[in-house]
């Protein structure tokens, strides 16, 4: 994950997400890859934001959605490039936090995944029973591939060619830092244009 400039384009982000999805597949996070690809496709929906920066895309999109007001979340049309930007950012934030926490070695990857889900994905849902059911389904999908504690060491060894666990944790930490930074950058732009559809406090 190389850093993107402040005026990075939707096209650049699209290519970056494709590379990240391929990486997720390689390390057996196929479910997360599938969700990232689905929402990345929504982000580039019919080329509506082709050639535009992410900020220009959000500016163009703002008029078609109900913006945040009176402490209420924005109401985003689905599908739309904005919805794609929101969900790709959530998924990237989830994976970034999970990897960064796991890299420290203080808790299992399963626990890191649950905390990352609560911080990044759960805020998209209300506490109502319908949203709770959808949240549960998303949790099962996104968490697909997270190894059980007894298999975690074997998983870490597959991340680097030499099977060195310490090196694997270093690479996870670096990916986590960069993924979270990119996710946070996009969220700041979403908030700037009052398009944050977060239902619960982060």
N, C-alpha and C positions, 0 to 999 in steps of 0.2 A: 504494500500500500504506500505509494508515494504521495507526498502532500500535494493537494490541489490548490491553485491560486484562488484568491478571493472571488474572482469572476469566472469560476469554472463552469463549463457548459453541461447541459443535460446529456449531450452526446458523449462527452468525456466520462461522465458519471455512469452512463449506460455501459460503456466498454469496461470500466472498472468493476462494476457489479457483475458483469459476465465472467470476468477473471476470478472474482471472489467466489462466485457460484461454482466454477470449475474446481477451485481449491477445496471448497466444502465437500464436493463429491469425492475428491481424491482421498480425503481423510474420513470418509464414511459418515458425513453429515448430509446425506442425500435429502432428507426432509427439509432441512433449513435451506439447502440449495434450491429446492423446488419452490419454496415460498418466496425466496429472494428473486428467482427468475420470473415467477408469476407477477410479482409487484413491479419488477423492473420493466416488464413488458407493458404494464399499465402506465408506468411513468412516461414511456415513449409512445404512448397510445396514438396511433395514426399520424405520427410525426408532428403532433400539435405544437410541440416545443422544440422541434429540430432547429439547430443553429442558435438557440437562445441560451443564455446563462441560466442557472437555476433561479436566480433572483428575477430575471426577466420573465421566466416561465410562471413563477408565482404571482408576479404583477399581472400578467395576462389572465391568469386563472382566477384571481381574487373576485372578479365580478360575477362569476358563475356559482359561487358558494355563499352560504350564510356565514359571515364572519363572526368571530368571538365578540360578545357584548354582555355587559352586566354579569361578569364572572361565569358566563355559560360557554361551553365549548363550541367551536365552529361546527357547522353541519356541512360535511364534504360529500359531494356527489361521487357515486361509485358506479362505474369506473371513471377515473379522471387522472391526469398527470399528477395532480396534487395528492390524491389518495396513494398513488404509486410512490411518490416521494416520501410521504409519511410512513408507509409500511416498510419500505426498504431501509429507511433510517432506523425504525424500531428494531428490525431484524439485525442490522449491523451493530446497533448498540448492545443488543442481547449477546451476540457472539463475542463482541469486544470485551464486555464486562466478564463474561464467563471465562474467556481465555485468560484475561488479566488476573482474575482471582485464582484460577487454577494454577497459574504460573508461580504464585507465591508459595504454594505447597502447604498452606495452612488448613485447607478444607478440600473435601472430595469434589470432583467435577460435577457430580450430581447435585451437591449442595450449592456449588457455584452457579450451576444452571438455574436452579430454583430461585436464588436471589436475583440473578440477572433477569429472569422472566418477570418477577414481581416489580423490579425497577423499570423495565423497558417495555414490556408487553401488557401487563395487567392494567396500567393506566388507560388503555384504550377502551376498557369495558366498564359498565356500571355494575352495581351490586344486584341488579334484578336477575331473576332466575333464567331468563332467555339469554342475556349476556353472559351469565355465569356458565351456562352450557356451552356457548360458543367459545368462551375463554378456555374451558377445559379441553375442547377439541384442538384449539390452537396450541395449547401447552403440549399436548401429546404429539402434535405434528412437529413443532419447532424443536422439542427435546429429543426427537428421534436421532439415534446415533450417539447420544451421551453414554459413555461406558459406565458400567457398574464399578464400584470402588475396587473390587478384586481384579478387574481387567484394565484399570486406569494406567498402571505402569506399562503394560504391553502396548496400550494405545500411544502413550508418550513416545515410546521407542520407534513407533512407525512414522513419526513426524519428521525425523532427520535420518539421513542416509547411514550415519554411523551408529544409530540407536542410542546415542548419549542422552540420558534423561535431562541432565542439567542444561545441555544445549537446547533441547526441545522446550524446556520451560522458558529459556531466554527468548526464543523465537515466538512463543505464545505471548509472552509479555509485550514484545514489540508489536505484534499484530494487534493485540488488545488495545494498546495505547493509540495506535494509528486509526483503528476502526472506530474507537469511541470518539476520537477527535473529529473524524469526518462526520459521524452521526450527530455530534453536538453542533457542528457548524451548520448542518442542514436544518436542524431544529431551530436554531437562532433565526434563520431566514424565514422559516414557517411561522414562528411567533411574531416576527417583525411585520408580517403581512396579515396577522390575526387569523391564521388558518389552522391553529392548533386545535385538534378535536379531542384532546385528552379529557377523559371523563372523571378520572380520579387523580388525586395529588401524586406527583412523582416522588 
